[in-house]
Amino acid sequence: MNTKISFTIAGAQKCGTTALDAYLRRHPSLSMGREKESHFFDRESGVNWRSPDYDVLHQLYDHDAGRLRGESTPVTLFWTPAQYRILAYNPDMKFIILLRDPAERAFSHWKMKHGLGQDPLPFSTAIREGRVRMLDEGAQSMAARWFSYVERGFYARQLNHLASLFGWERLLVLRQDALSARPEAALAQVTNFLGIAPLPVAHEERRNVSPDAEHRIGDEDRAYLNALYRDDLAELRDLTGITF
């Protein structure tokens, strides 16, 4: 029996990956890991990447003969070392990627970290001077994971790198609002991509939806981020047809 994972919901963070994971757990042809985010391939310590023990990963799955194994770790799109490790593990891996307006994604990311007490900086500072934290601590630091509000929004840059390793045919890129507004149509794209039967939507999944009334992105911050993302979004449109 092939125990390898066949696909991953690879990102982007705060773009509906939890809802998609919940939908796919209902499909009888799929087996998702007991933990939503294994964080196996993005570990920077505790794994000998010259000879990794994949049993640690496979133990997250129950007996699932005949079912495709999938997992959801949204940092994968951003964390390029994980992509090389996945290439060594399964060069035929498929990637499902959900995207939303990158300025809104950055704000949602910051709200989560700020609300958890993990970032004391106000949003305006975090997306400007706060980016230096990642340079100070290194590309694979916790700061790069936690405070990459701006960096994770350069979607074309990240997709190009992932496609350079696996090919565009192994990437399915969707807008988050396609899943939330038209879940059956979006899921049809996912199941067709995976080569399995369609999944009827008995009830809609809404996960990790935070109230917007408490904080809203300011006009100045939005204009700043829109200017940063302008060229990347133009390239994203050319690559995928997706616009925001």
Short mmCIF file of the C-alpha atoms (twelve columns), coordinates in Angstrom:
data_MODEL
# 
_entry.id   MODEL 
# 
loop_
_atom_site.group_PDB 
_atom_site.id 
_atom_site.type_symbol 
_atom_site.label_atom_id 
_atom_site.label_alt_id 
_atom_site.label_comp_id 
_atom_site.label_asym_id 
_atom_site.label_seq_id 
_atom_site.Cartn_x 
_atom_site.Cartn_y 
_atom_site.Cartn_z 
_atom_site.pdbx_PDB_model_num 
ATOM 1   C CA . MET A 1   0.000   0.000  0.000   1 
ATOM 2   C CA . ASN A 2   1.257   3.482  -0.862  1 
ATOM 3   C CA . THR A 3   1.426   5.348  2.437   1 
ATOM 4   C CA . LYS A 4   2.757   8.572  0.986   1 
ATOM 5   C CA . ILE A 5   0.766   11.764 1.195   1 
ATOM 6   C CA . SER A 6   -0.553  12.713 -2.239  1 
ATOM 7   C CA . PHE A 7   -1.628  16.323 -1.772  1 
ATOM 8   C CA . THR A 8   -1.367  19.226 0.611   1 
ATOM 9   C CA . ILE A 9   -3.379  22.357 1.277   1 
ATOM 10  C CA . ALA A 10  -0.287  24.530 1.110   1 
ATOM 11  C CA . GLY A 11  -1.609  28.006 1.879   1 
ATOM 12  C CA . ALA A 12  -1.883  30.803 2.046   1 
ATOM 13  C CA . GLN A 13  -2.352  31.364 5.767   1 
ATOM 14  C CA . LYS A 14  -5.606  33.142 6.729   1 
ATOM 15  C CA . CYS A 15  -7.134  32.312 3.328   1 
ATOM 16  C CA . GLY A 16  -9.716  29.644 4.147   1 
ATOM 17  C CA . THR A 17  -7.467  26.616 4.480   1 
ATOM 18  C CA . THR A 18  -9.189  25.447 7.677   1 
ATOM 19  C CA . ALA A 19  -12.586 25.440 5.978   1 
ATOM 20  C CA . LEU A 20  -11.240 23.540 2.978   1 
ATOM 21  C CA . ASP A 21  -9.609  20.998 5.265   1 
ATOM 22  C CA . ALA A 22  -12.942 20.498 7.051   1 
ATOM 23  C CA . TYR A 23  -14.737 19.920 3.751   1 
ATOM 24  C CA . LEU A 24  -12.212 17.372 2.519   1 
ATOM 25  C CA . ARG A 25  -12.425 15.395 5.749   1 
ATOM 26  C CA . ARG A 26  -15.981 14.475 4.715   1 
ATOM 27  C CA . HIS A 27  -14.874 12.826 1.470   1 
ATOM 28  C CA . PRO A 28  -14.900 8.995  1.608   1 
ATOM 29  C CA . SER A 29  -11.980 8.752  -0.847  1 
ATOM 30  C CA . LEU A 30  -9.660  10.925 1.232   1 
ATOM 31  C CA . SER A 31  -7.729  10.440 4.443   1 
ATOM 32  C CA . MET A 32  -6.589  13.604 6.214   1 
ATOM 33  C CA . GLY A 33  -4.115  13.538 9.097   1 
ATOM 34  C CA . ARG A 34  -5.474  13.572 12.626  1 
ATOM 35  C CA . GLU A 35  -3.753  16.923 13.106  1 
ATOM 36  C CA . LYS A 36  -4.792  19.646 10.678  1 
ATOM 37  C CA . GLU A 37  -1.237  21.013 10.445  1 
ATOM 38  C CA . SER A 38  1.488   18.407 10.721  1 
ATOM 39  C CA . HIS A 39  4.317   20.966 10.338  1 
ATOM 40  C CA . PHE A 40  6.545   18.025 9.454   1 
ATOM 41  C CA . PHE A 41  8.316   19.416 6.396   1 
ATOM 42  C CA . ASP A 42  8.827   22.909 7.799   1 
ATOM 43  C CA . ARG A 43  10.616  21.753 10.945  1 
ATOM 44  C CA . GLU A 44  14.014  23.339 11.334  1 
ATOM 45  C CA . SER A 45  15.025  21.191 14.285  1 
ATOM 46  C CA . GLY A 46  14.352  17.669 15.504  1 
ATOM 47  C CA . VAL A 47  14.524  16.049 12.045  1 
ATOM 48  C CA . ASN A 48  17.582  14.670 10.268  1 
ATOM 49  C CA . TRP A 49  16.782  15.908 6.770   1 
ATOM 50  C CA . ARG A 50  19.576  13.796 5.273   1 
ATOM 51  C CA . SER A 51  17.645  10.709 6.379   1 
ATOM 52  C CA . PRO A 52  14.202  11.733 7.659   1 
ATOM 53  C CA . ASP A 53  11.944  9.307  9.504   1 
ATOM 54  C CA . TYR A 54  8.707   9.560  7.548   1 
ATOM 55  C CA . ASP A 55  6.994   7.170  9.965   1 
ATOM 56  C CA . VAL A 56  6.638   10.168 12.287  1 
ATOM 57  C CA . LEU A 57  4.454   11.766 9.616   1 
ATOM 58  C CA . HIS A 58  2.596   8.627  8.571   1 
ATOM 59  C CA . GLN A 59  1.620   7.854  12.165  1 
ATOM 60  C CA . LEU A 60  -0.777  10.804 11.977  1 
ATOM 61  C CA . TYR A 61  -3.015  8.718  9.705   1 
ATOM 62  C CA . ASP A 62  -5.463  5.952  10.575  1 
ATOM 63  C CA . HIS A 63  -5.920  2.764  8.559   1 
ATOM 64  C CA . ASP A 64  -6.920  4.169  5.177   1 
ATOM 65  C CA . ALA A 65  -6.433  1.506  2.505   1 
ATOM 66  C CA . GLY A 66  -7.389  2.762  -0.928  1 
ATOM 67  C CA . ARG A 67  -7.796  6.397  0.111   1 
ATOM 68  C CA . LEU A 68  -5.672  9.352  -0.950  1 
ATOM 69  C CA . ARG A 69  -3.764  10.890 1.901   1 
ATOM 70  C CA . GLY A 70  -3.766  14.632 2.270   1 
ATOM 71  C CA . GLU A 71  -2.598  17.207 4.769   1 
ATOM 72  C CA . SER A 72  -2.915  20.913 5.469   1 
ATOM 73  C CA . THR A 73  0.039   23.056 6.468   1 
ATOM 74  C CA . PRO A 74  -0.510  26.605 5.141   1 
ATOM 75  C CA . VAL A 75  3.046   27.777 5.812   1 
ATOM 76  C CA . THR A 76  4.216   25.454 2.996   1 
ATOM 77  C CA . LEU A 77  3.641   28.054 0.283   1 
ATOM 78  C CA . PHE A 78  5.841   30.522 2.149   1 
ATOM 79  C CA . TRP A 79  8.453   28.191 3.629   1 
ATOM 80  C CA . THR A 80  10.673  27.264 0.690   1 
ATOM 81  C CA . PRO A 81  12.850  24.739 2.613   1 
ATOM 82  C CA . ALA A 82  9.676   22.686 3.175   1 
ATOM 83  C CA . GLN A 83  9.092   22.567 -0.581  1 
ATOM 84  C CA . TYR A 84  12.508  21.028 -1.252  1 
ATOM 85  C CA . ARG A 85  11.874  18.445 1.470   1 
ATOM 86  C CA . ILE A 86  8.505   17.578 -0.029  1 
ATOM 87  C CA . LEU A 87  10.180  17.204 -3.433  1 
ATOM 88  C CA . ALA A 88  12.511  14.594 -1.947  1 
ATOM 89  C CA . TYR A 89  9.561   12.859 -0.251  1 
ATOM 90  C CA . ASN A 90  7.081   12.846 -3.138  1 
ATOM 91  C CA . PRO A 91  7.914   14.638 -6.404  1 
ATOM 92  C CA . ASP A 92  4.328   13.972 -7.551  1 
ATOM 93  C CA . MET A 93  2.770   15.926 -4.678  1 
ATOM 94  C CA . LYS A 94  -0.202  18.110 -5.588  1 
ATOM 95  C CA . PHE A 95  -0.749  21.503 -3.973  1 
ATOM 96  C CA . ILE A 96  -4.029  23.291 -3.334  1 
ATOM 97  C CA . ILE A 97  -3.615  27.006 -2.702  1 
ATOM 98  C CA . LEU A 98  -6.229  29.533 -1.594  1 
ATOM 99  C CA . LEU A 99  -5.603  33.262 -1.950  1 
ATOM 100 C CA . ARG A 100 -7.311  36.467 -0.875  1 
ATOM 101 C CA . ASP A 101 -6.581  40.168 -1.203  1 
ATOM 102 C CA . PRO A 102 -3.019  40.336 0.192   1 
ATOM 103 C CA . ALA A 103 -3.620  43.513 2.203   1 
ATOM 104 C CA . GLU A 104 -6.628  41.918 3.900   1 
ATOM 105 C CA . ARG A 105 -4.624  38.740 4.434   1 
ATOM 106 C CA . ALA A 106 -1.839  40.715 6.114   1 
ATOM 107 C CA . PHE A 107 -4.327  42.466 8.375   1 
ATOM 108 C CA . SER A 108 -6.024  39.206 9.338   1 
ATOM 109 C CA . HIS A 109 -2.620  37.644 10.081  1 
ATOM 110 C CA . TRP A 110 -1.667  40.575 12.288  1 
ATOM 111 C CA . LYS A 111 -5.025  40.509 14.104  1 
ATOM 112 C CA . MET A 112 -4.428  36.878 15.004  1 
ATOM 113 C CA . LYS A 113 -0.906  37.456 16.333  1 
ATOM 114 C CA . HIS A 114 -1.838  40.689 18.081  1 
ATOM 115 C CA . GLY A 115 -4.900  39.074 19.650  1 
ATOM 116 C CA . LEU A 116 -2.787  36.180 20.946  1 
ATOM 117 C CA . GLY A 117 -0.373  38.638 22.542  1 
ATOM 118 C CA . GLN A 118 2.451   37.526 20.241  1 
ATOM 119 C CA . ASP A 119 2.984   40.913 18.586  1 
ATOM 120 C CA . PRO A 120 2.665   44.142 20.578  1 
ATOM 121 C CA . LEU A 121 3.222   46.375 17.545  1 
ATOM 122 C CA . PRO A 122 0.304   48.238 15.971  1 
ATOM 123 C CA . PHE A 123 -0.459  47.149 12.424  1 
ATOM 124 C CA . SER A 124 0.948   50.292 10.817  1 
ATOM 125 C CA . THR A 125 4.307   49.722 12.501  1 
ATOM 126 C CA . ALA A 126 4.307   45.953 12.009  1 
ATOM 127 C CA . ILE A 127 4.026   46.230 8.217   1 
ATOM 128 C CA . ARG A 128 6.737   48.877 7.989   1 
ATOM 129 C CA . GLU A 129 9.558   48.959 10.562  1 
ATOM 130 C CA . GLY A 130 8.390   45.631 12.001  1 
ATOM 131 C CA . ARG A 131 9.587   43.779 8.931   1 
ATOM 132 C CA . VAL A 132 13.191  44.317 10.078  1 
ATOM 133 C CA . ARG A 133 12.616  41.671 12.769  1 
ATOM 134 C CA . MET A 134 12.842  38.949 10.153  1 
ATOM 135 C CA . LEU A 135 16.101  40.305 8.758   1 
ATOM 136 C CA . ASP A 136 17.590  40.489 12.217  1 
ATOM 137 C CA . GLU A 137 16.699  36.909 13.162  1 
ATOM 138 C CA . GLY A 138 17.132  35.142 9.816   1 
ATOM 139 C CA . ALA A 139 15.021  33.635 7.064   1 
ATOM 140 C CA . GLN A 140 14.109  30.480 8.991   1 
ATOM 141 C CA . SER A 141 13.478  32.114 12.365  1 
ATOM 142 C CA . MET A 142 10.276  32.233 14.409  1 
ATOM 143 C CA . ALA A 143 10.100  35.928 13.524  1 
ATOM 144 C CA . ALA A 144 9.862   34.947 9.851   1 
ATOM 145 C CA . ARG A 145 6.932   32.657 10.693  1 
ATOM 146 C CA . TRP A 146 5.097   34.997 13.023  1 
ATOM 147 C CA . PHE A 147 5.632   38.445 11.561  1 
ATOM 148 C CA . SER A 148 5.623   37.783 7.794   1 
ATOM 149 C CA . TYR A 149 2.428   39.781 7.327   1 
ATOM 150 C CA . VAL A 150 3.697   41.507 4.209   1 
ATOM 151 C CA . GLU A 151 5.979   38.808 2.815   1 
ATOM 152 C CA . ARG A 152 3.309   36.124 2.597   1 
ATOM 153 C CA . GLY A 153 1.257   38.340 0.324   1 
ATOM 154 C CA . PHE A 154 3.705   38.230 -2.590  1 
ATOM 155 C CA . TYR A 155 1.777   35.368 -4.140  1 
ATOM 156 C CA . ALA A 156 3.258   35.315 -7.645  1 
ATOM 157 C CA . ARG A 157 6.774   35.133 -6.250  1 
ATOM 158 C CA . GLN A 158 5.868   32.154 -4.063  1 
ATOM 159 C CA . LEU A 159 3.854   30.345 -6.729  1 
ATOM 160 C CA . ASN A 160 6.646   30.710 -9.257  1 
ATOM 161 C CA . HIS A 161 9.070   29.052 -6.882  1 
ATOM 162 C CA . LEU A 162 6.705   26.195 -6.074  1 
ATOM 163 C CA . ALA A 163 5.948   25.657 -9.767  1 
ATOM 164 C CA . SER A 164 9.678   25.627 -10.577 1 
ATOM 165 C CA . LEU A 165 9.969   22.523 -8.407  1 
ATOM 166 C CA . PHE A 166 6.729   20.676 -9.186  1 
ATOM 167 C CA . GLY A 167 5.280   22.197 -12.373 1 
ATOM 168 C CA . TRP A 168 2.146   24.311 -12.733 1 
ATOM 169 C CA . GLU A 169 0.080   21.209 -13.511 1 
ATOM 170 C CA . ARG A 170 0.460   20.133 -9.881  1 
ATOM 171 C CA . LEU A 171 -0.850  23.436 -8.497  1 
ATOM 172 C CA . LEU A 172 -4.497  24.361 -8.089  1 
ATOM 173 C CA . VAL A 173 -4.922  28.033 -7.202  1 
ATOM 174 C CA . LEU A 174 -8.306  29.349 -6.029  1 
ATOM 175 C CA . ARG A 175 -9.661  32.522 -4.505  1 
ATOM 176 C CA . GLN A 176 -10.822 32.201 -0.908  1 
ATOM 177 C CA . ASP A 177 -14.149 33.830 -1.679  1 
ATOM 178 C CA . ALA A 178 -14.847 31.185 -4.340  1 
ATOM 179 C CA . LEU A 179 -14.898 28.625 -1.536  1 
ATOM 180 C CA . SER A 180 -17.000 30.773 0.785   1 
ATOM 181 C CA . ALA A 181 -19.470 32.063 -1.827  1 
ATOM 182 C CA . ARG A 182 -19.755 29.010 -4.096  1 
ATOM 183 C CA . PRO A 183 -18.434 26.048 -2.124  1 
ATOM 184 C CA . GLU A 184 -19.865 23.331 -4.352  1 
ATOM 185 C CA . ALA A 185 -18.274 24.804 -7.489  1 
ATOM 186 C CA . ALA A 186 -14.926 25.365 -5.746  1 
ATOM 187 C CA . LEU A 187 -14.938 21.858 -4.304  1 
ATOM 188 C CA . ALA A 188 -15.703 20.457 -7.761  1 
ATOM 189 C CA . GLN A 189 -12.467 22.041 -8.949  1 
ATOM 190 C CA . VAL A 190 -10.616 20.478 -6.020  1 
ATOM 191 C CA . THR A 191 -12.029 16.975 -6.491  1 
ATOM 192 C CA . ASN A 192 -11.437 17.129 -10.248 1 
ATOM 193 C CA . PHE A 193 -7.848  18.189 -9.564  1 
ATOM 194 C CA . LEU A 194 -7.398  15.219 -7.221  1 
ATOM 195 C CA . GLY A 195 -9.142  12.795 -9.598  1 
ATOM 196 C CA . ILE A 196 -11.899 11.757 -7.207  1 
ATOM 197 C CA . ALA A 197 -15.704 11.914 -7.187  1 
ATOM 198 C CA . PRO A 198 -17.440 15.238 -6.453  1 
ATOM 199 C CA . LEU A 199 -18.288 16.138 -2.870  1 
ATOM 200 C CA . PRO A 200 -21.855 17.360 -2.263  1 
ATOM 201 C CA . VAL A 201 -22.087 20.242 0.190   1 
ATOM 202 C CA . ALA A 202 -24.502 19.237 2.944   1 
ATOM 203 C CA . HIS A 203 -23.669 22.299 5.031   1 
ATOM 204 C CA . GLU A 204 -21.189 25.131 4.637   1 
ATOM 205 C CA . GLU A 205 -17.967 25.308 6.617   1 
ATOM 206 C CA . ARG A 206 -16.993 28.642 8.136   1 
ATOM 207 C CA . ARG A 207 -13.862 28.334 10.237  1 
ATOM 208 C CA . ASN A 208 -11.628 30.883 11.987  1 
ATOM 209 C CA . VAL A 209 -13.845 33.760 10.903  1 
ATOM 210 C CA . SER A 210 -13.037 36.776 13.080  1 
ATOM 211 C CA . PRO A 211 -15.346 39.773 13.520  1 
ATOM 212 C CA . ASP A 212 -14.315 42.733 11.388  1 
ATOM 213 C CA . ALA A 213 -15.944 45.431 13.484  1 
ATOM 214 C CA . GLU A 214 -13.242 45.499 16.155  1 
ATOM 215 C CA . HIS A 215 -10.397 46.420 13.793  1 
ATOM 216 C CA . ARG A 216 -10.367 47.645 10.235  1 
ATOM 217 C CA . ILE A 217 -7.417  48.298 7.972   1 
ATOM 218 C CA . GLY A 218 -6.862  52.038 7.577   1 
ATOM 219 C CA . ASP A 219 -6.818  53.796 4.220   1 
ATOM 220 C CA . GLU A 220 -3.170  54.815 4.563   1 
ATOM 221 C CA . ASP A 221 -2.065  51.285 5.415   1 
ATOM 222 C CA . ARG A 222 -4.120  49.844 2.565   1 
ATOM 223 C CA . ALA A 223 -2.607  52.294 0.090   1 
ATOM 224 C CA . TYR A 224 0.889   51.437 1.353   1 
ATOM 225 C CA . LEU A 225 0.306   47.698 0.932   1 
ATOM 226 C CA . ASN A 226 -1.424  48.074 -2.427  1 
ATOM 227 C CA . ALA A 227 1.641   49.903 -3.724  1 
ATOM 228 C CA . LEU A 228 3.942   47.150 -2.455  1 
ATOM 229 C CA . TYR A 229 1.870   44.413 -4.050  1 
ATOM 230 C CA . ARG A 230 1.046   46.113 -7.358  1 
ATOM 231 C CA . ASP A 231 3.662   44.415 -9.543  1 
ATOM 232 C CA . ASP A 232 3.263   41.023 -7.900  1 
ATOM 233 C CA . LEU A 233 -0.529  41.132 -8.327  1 
ATOM 234 C CA . ALA A 234 -0.108  41.997 -12.001 1 
ATOM 235 C CA . GLU A 235 2.111   38.938 -12.392 1 
ATOM 236 C CA . LEU A 236 -0.375  36.818 -10.447 1 
ATOM 237 C CA . ARG A 237 -3.095  37.872 -12.891 1 
ATOM 238 C CA . ASP A 238 -0.898  36.840 -15.841 1 
ATOM 239 C CA . LEU A 239 -0.035  33.499 -14.256 1 
ATOM 240 C CA . THR A 240 -3.424  32.448 -12.912 1 
ATOM 241 C CA . GLY A 241 -6.082  34.901 -14.088 1 
ATOM 242 C CA . ILE A 242 -6.809  35.741 -10.451 1 
ATOM 243 C CA . THR A 243 -7.384  39.379 -9.539  1 
ATOM 244 C CA . PHE A 244 -8.530  41.141 -6.364  1 
# 
